[in-house]
Amino acid sequence: MKIGLSLFLGTLLAIWIVGAFVLEWVVNNKVFNNRRKKIRLERRKCEICASVYFTSIFFEFWRCPFCGSLNKER
């Protein structure tokens, strides 16, 4: 009886672990949803150091990665 219960619980746990890994793989690889995210970037220029870089168009304020100054959309 003890060996049968241990075998059952071990099999159940192994199936659950394999299922969790498969589910995680499906979610991370987007097997069912192959649509790409549309990333919108805009070319922006720092008002202080005049460096040019790309940021999201949704930000009204952003920080320059080179000099650290805070800039605002005009």
VMD Tcl script that builds the backbone (N, CA, C; Angstrom):
set m [mol new atoms 222]
animate dup $m
set s [atomselect $m all]
$s set {name element resname resid chain x y z} {
  {N N MET 1 A 0.823 -1.199 0.000}
  {CA C MET 1 A 0.000 0.000 0.000}
  {C C MET 1 A 0.863 1.258 0.000}
  {N N LYS 2 A 1.935 1.234 0.812}
  {CA C LYS 2 A 2.791 2.403 0.924}
  {C C LYS 2 A 3.529 2.685 -0.385}
  {N N ILE 3 A 3.999 1.664 -1.062}
  {CA C ILE 3 A 4.716 1.832 -2.319}
  {C C ILE 3 A 3.764 2.345 -3.405}
  {N N GLY 4 A 2.548 1.861 -3.426}
  {CA C GLY 4 A 1.572 2.300 -4.409}
  {C C GLY 4 A 1.217 3.770 -4.241}
  {N N LEU 5 A 1.063 4.229 -3.013}
  {CA C LEU 5 A 0.741 5.628 -2.744}
  {C C LEU 5 A 1.922 6.536 -3.106}
  {N N SER 6 A 3.131 6.102 -2.771}
  {CA C SER 6 A 4.323 6.882 -3.114}
  {C C SER 6 A 4.493 6.994 -4.623}
  {N N LEU 7 A 4.257 5.896 -5.328}
  {CA C LEU 7 A 4.349 5.908 -6.782}
  {C C LEU 7 A 3.301 6.841 -7.391}
  {N N PHE 8 A 2.094 6.797 -6.866}
  {CA C PHE 8 A 1.023 7.668 -7.344}
  {C C PHE 8 A 1.358 9.142 -7.110}
  {N N LEU 9 A 1.792 9.476 -5.904}
  {CA C LEU 9 A 2.126 10.877 -5.591}
  {C C LEU 9 A 3.333 11.354 -6.397}
  {N N GLY 10 A 4.321 10.503 -6.589}
  {CA C GLY 10 A 5.490 10.868 -7.394}
  {C C GLY 10 A 5.133 11.109 -8.850}
  {N N THR 11 A 4.281 10.253 -9.388}
  {CA C THR 11 A 3.833 10.419 -10.774}
  {C C THR 11 A 3.006 11.688 -10.928}
  {N N LEU 12 A 2.118 11.916 -9.988}
  {CA C LEU 12 A 1.292 13.122 -10.018}
  {C C LEU 12 A 2.150 14.386 -9.947}
  {N N LEU 13 A 3.141 14.392 -9.076}
  {CA C LEU 13 A 4.039 15.540 -8.949}
  {C C LEU 13 A 4.864 15.746 -10.216}
  {N N ALA 14 A 5.350 14.667 -10.809}
  {CA C ALA 14 A 6.151 14.772 -12.041}
  {C C ALA 14 A 5.308 15.324 -13.188}
  {N N ILE 15 A 4.065 14.855 -13.304}
  {CA C ILE 15 A 3.175 15.373 -14.348}
  {C C ILE 15 A 2.884 16.850 -14.126}
  {N N TRP 16 A 2.689 17.247 -12.883}
  {CA C TRP 16 A 2.413 18.651 -12.568}
  {C C TRP 16 A 3.615 19.533 -12.908}
  {N N ILE 17 A 4.824 19.071 -12.596}
  {CA C ILE 17 A 6.036 19.856 -12.887}
  {C C ILE 17 A 6.232 19.988 -14.395}
  {N N VAL 18 A 6.082 18.902 -15.133}
  {CA C VAL 18 A 6.227 18.953 -16.596}
  {C C VAL 18 A 5.163 19.868 -17.188}
  {N N GLY 19 A 3.937 19.795 -16.701}
  {CA C GLY 19 A 2.864 20.671 -17.175}
  {C C GLY 19 A 3.159 22.139 -16.900}
  {N N ALA 20 A 3.723 22.435 -15.728}
  {CA C ALA 20 A 4.068 23.820 -15.400}
  {C C ALA 20 A 5.147 24.348 -16.338}
  {N N PHE 21 A 6.154 23.534 -16.641}
  {CA C PHE 21 A 7.205 23.964 -17.564}
  {C C PHE 21 A 6.663 24.171 -18.980}
  {N N VAL 22 A 5.787 23.285 -19.430}
  {CA C VAL 22 A 5.205 23.437 -20.760}
  {C C VAL 22 A 4.351 24.696 -20.818}
  {N N LEU 23 A 3.551 24.946 -19.796}
  {CA C LEU 23 A 2.733 26.152 -19.752}
  {C C LEU 23 A 3.595 27.411 -19.746}
  {N N GLU 24 A 4.668 27.404 -18.991}
  {CA C GLU 24 A 5.583 28.553 -18.957}
  {C C GLU 24 A 6.224 28.774 -20.319}
  {N N TRP 25 A 6.598 27.716 -21.001}
  {CA C TRP 25 A 7.193 27.829 -22.337}
  {C C TRP 25 A 6.190 28.406 -23.322}
  {N N VAL 26 A 4.942 27.949 -23.257}
  {CA C VAL 26 A 3.904 28.444 -24.161}
  {C C VAL 26 A 3.664 29.927 -23.931}
  {N N VAL 27 A 3.613 30.354 -22.685}
  {CA C VAL 27 A 3.363 31.766 -22.374}
  {C C VAL 27 A 4.542 32.632 -22.814}
  {N N ASN 28 A 5.754 32.188 -22.552}
  {CA C ASN 28 A 6.930 32.996 -22.895}
  {C C ASN 28 A 7.191 33.053 -24.387}
  {N N ASN 29 A 6.925 31.997 -25.116}
  {CA C ASN 29 A 7.166 31.979 -26.556}
  {C C ASN 29 A 5.967 32.441 -27.355}
  {N N LYS 30 A 4.886 32.712 -26.693}
  {CA C LYS 30 A 3.670 33.220 -27.330}
  {C C LYS 30 A 3.260 32.332 -28.499}
  {N N VAL 31 A 3.151 31.049 -28.227}
  {CA C VAL 31 A 2.803 30.082 -29.263}
  {C C VAL 31 A 1.420 30.387 -29.830}
  {N N PHE 32 A 0.490 30.728 -28.972}
  {CA C PHE 32 A -0.868 30.975 -29.426}
  {C C PHE 32 A -1.082 32.395 -29.911}
  {N N ASN 33 A -0.242 33.314 -29.502}
  {CA C ASN 33 A -0.417 34.714 -29.851}
  {C C ASN 33 A 0.865 35.225 -30.504}
  {N N ASN 34 A 0.954 35.133 -31.815}
  {CA C ASN 34 A 2.177 35.505 -32.531}
  {C C ASN 34 A 2.171 36.953 -32.998}
  {N N ARG 35 A 1.301 37.762 -32.470}
  {CA C ARG 35 A 1.303 39.177 -32.851}
  {C C ARG 35 A 2.481 39.880 -32.201}
  {N N ARG 36 A 3.134 40.719 -32.972}
  {CA C ARG 36 A 4.266 41.478 -32.434}
  {C C ARG 36 A 3.772 42.755 -31.774}
  {N N LYS 37 A 4.495 43.168 -30.753}
  {CA C LYS 37 A 4.181 44.440 -30.116}
  {C C LYS 37 A 4.634 45.559 -31.028}
  {N N LYS 38 A 3.810 46.561 -31.144}
  {CA C LYS 38 A 4.211 47.721 -31.927}
  {C C LYS 38 A 4.869 48.726 -30.989}
  {N N ILE 39 A 6.154 48.902 -31.185}
  {CA C ILE 39 A 6.913 49.817 -30.347}
  {C C ILE 39 A 7.065 51.124 -31.114}
  {N N ARG 40 A 6.595 52.169 -30.521}
  {CA C ARG 40 A 6.687 53.484 -31.168}
  {C C ARG 40 A 7.790 54.289 -30.488}
  {N N LEU 41 A 8.787 54.637 -31.266}
  {CA C LEU 41 A 9.890 55.448 -30.760}
  {C C LEU 41 A 9.983 56.719 -31.582}
  {N N GLU 42 A 10.462 57.742 -30.929}
  {CA C GLU 42 A 10.617 59.033 -31.597}
  {C C GLU 42 A 12.031 59.545 -31.361}
  {N N ARG 43 A 12.582 60.182 -32.365}
  {CA C ARG 43 A 13.926 60.762 -32.254}
  {C C ARG 43 A 13.823 62.040 -31.447}
  {N N ARG 44 A 14.595 62.114 -30.370}
  {CA C ARG 44 A 14.570 63.293 -29.504}
  {C C ARG 44 A 15.987 63.807 -29.299}
  {N N LYS 45 A 16.075 65.095 -29.054}
  {CA C LYS 45 A 17.373 65.742 -28.861}
  {C C LYS 45 A 17.388 66.409 -27.491}
  {N N CYS 46 A 18.464 66.188 -26.755}
  {CA C CYS 46 A 18.606 66.785 -25.428}
  {C C CYS 46 A 18.840 68.279 -25.573}
  {N N GLU 47 A 18.173 69.066 -24.741}
  {CA C GLU 47 A 18.311 70.526 -24.795}
  {C C GLU 47 A 19.619 71.005 -24.192}
  {N N ILE 48 A 20.255 70.203 -23.367}
  {CA C ILE 48 A 21.486 70.609 -22.684}
  {C C ILE 48 A 22.733 70.166 -23.447}
  {N N CYS 49 A 22.851 68.860 -23.720}
  {CA C CYS 49 A 24.090 68.361 -24.328}
  {C C CYS 49 A 23.948 68.104 -25.831}
  {N N ALA 50 A 22.759 68.265 -26.383}
  {CA C ALA 50 A 22.474 68.121 -27.808}
  {C C ALA 50 A 22.698 66.705 -28.334}
  {N N SER 51 A 22.665 65.710 -27.449}
  {CA C SER 51 A 22.772 64.333 -27.916}
  {C C SER 51 A 21.414 63.875 -28.448}
  {N N VAL 52 A 21.448 62.991 -29.421}
  {CA C VAL 52 A 20.226 62.517 -30.060}
  {C C VAL 52 A 20.031 61.054 -29.686}
  {N N TYR 53 A 18.821 60.697 -29.303}
  {CA C TYR 53 A 18.487 59.335 -28.946}
  {C C TYR 53 A 17.006 59.106 -29.186}
  {N N PHE 54 A 16.537 57.898 -28.981}
  {CA C PHE 54 A 15.148 57.542 -29.230}
  {C C PHE 54 A 14.446 57.219 -27.922}
  {N N THR 55 A 13.251 57.781 -27.742}
  {CA C THR 55 A 12.430 57.487 -26.569}
  {C C THR 55 A 11.006 57.200 -27.026}
  {N N SER 56 A 10.207 56.727 -26.103}
  {CA C SER 56 A 8.807 56.433 -26.401}
  {C C SER 56 A 8.057 57.734 -26.637}
  {N N ILE 57 A 7.078 57.695 -27.527}
  {CA C ILE 57 A 6.321 58.907 -27.836}
  {C C ILE 57 A 5.312 59.226 -26.750}
  {N N PHE 58 A 5.118 58.330 -25.793}
  {CA C PHE 58 A 4.118 58.527 -24.762}
  {C C PHE 58 A 4.632 59.335 -23.576}
  {N N PHE 59 A 5.931 59.574 -23.503}
  {CA C PHE 59 A 6.501 60.316 -22.383}
  {C C PHE 59 A 6.496 61.810 -22.680}
  {N N GLU 60 A 5.962 62.595 -21.738}
  {CA C GLU 60 A 6.028 64.042 -21.878}
  {C C GLU 60 A 7.376 64.542 -21.352}
  {N N PHE 61 A 7.864 63.932 -20.281}
  {CA C PHE 61 A 9.167 64.249 -19.713}
  {C C PHE 61 A 10.063 63.032 -19.854}
  {N N TRP 62 A 11.343 63.253 -20.095}
  {CA C TRP 62 A 12.290 62.148 -20.167}
  {C C TRP 62 A 13.653 62.638 -19.716}
  {N N ARG 63 A 14.484 61.695 -19.282}
  {CA C ARG 63 A 15.821 62.019 -18.789}
  {C C ARG 63 A 16.849 61.601 -19.829}
  {N N CYS 64 A 17.775 62.511 -20.107}
  {CA C CYS 64 A 18.838 62.236 -21.070}
  {C C CYS 64 A 19.765 61.155 -20.504}
  {N N PRO 65 A 20.055 60.094 -21.276}
  {CA C PRO 65 A 20.927 59.035 -20.748}
  {C C PRO 65 A 22.397 59.449 -20.659}
  {N N PHE 66 A 22.783 60.519 -21.323}
  {CA C PHE 66 A 24.197 60.929 -21.318}
  {C C PHE 66 A 24.510 61.936 -20.219}
  {N N CYS 67 A 23.723 63.039 -20.145}
  {CA C CYS 67 A 24.028 64.070 -19.157}
  {C C CYS 67 A 23.097 64.030 -17.950}
  {N N GLY 68 A 21.963 63.318 -18.039}
  {CA C GLY 68 A 21.065 63.180 -16.915}
  {C C GLY 68 A 20.076 64.319 -16.742}
  {N N SER 69 A 20.039 65.269 -17.683}
  {CA C SER 69 A 19.121 66.399 -17.538}
  {C C SER 69 A 17.694 65.966 -17.873}
  {N N LEU 70 A 16.726 66.635 -17.253}
  {CA C LEU 70 A 15.324 66.362 -17.467}
  {C C LEU 70 A 14.824 67.230 -18.619}
  {N N ASN 71 A 14.230 66.608 -19.621}
  {CA C ASN 71 A 13.743 67.323 -20.806}
  {C C ASN 71 A 12.231 67.207 -20.894}
  {N N LYS 72 A 11.616 68.135 -21.610}
  {CA C LYS 72 A 10.171 68.140 -21.788}
  {C C LYS 72 A 9.845 68.252 -23.274}
  {N N GLU 73 A 8.741 67.565 -23.632}
  {CA C GLU 73 A 8.246 67.651 -25.021}
  {C C GLU 73 A 7.834 69.087 -25.295}
  {N N ARG 74 A 8.238 69.597 -26.455}
  {CA C ARG 74 A 7.893 71.000 -26.775}
  {C C ARG 74 A 6.515 71.127 -27.297}
}
mol reanalyze $m
mol bondsrecalc $m
mol representation Tube
mol addrep $m
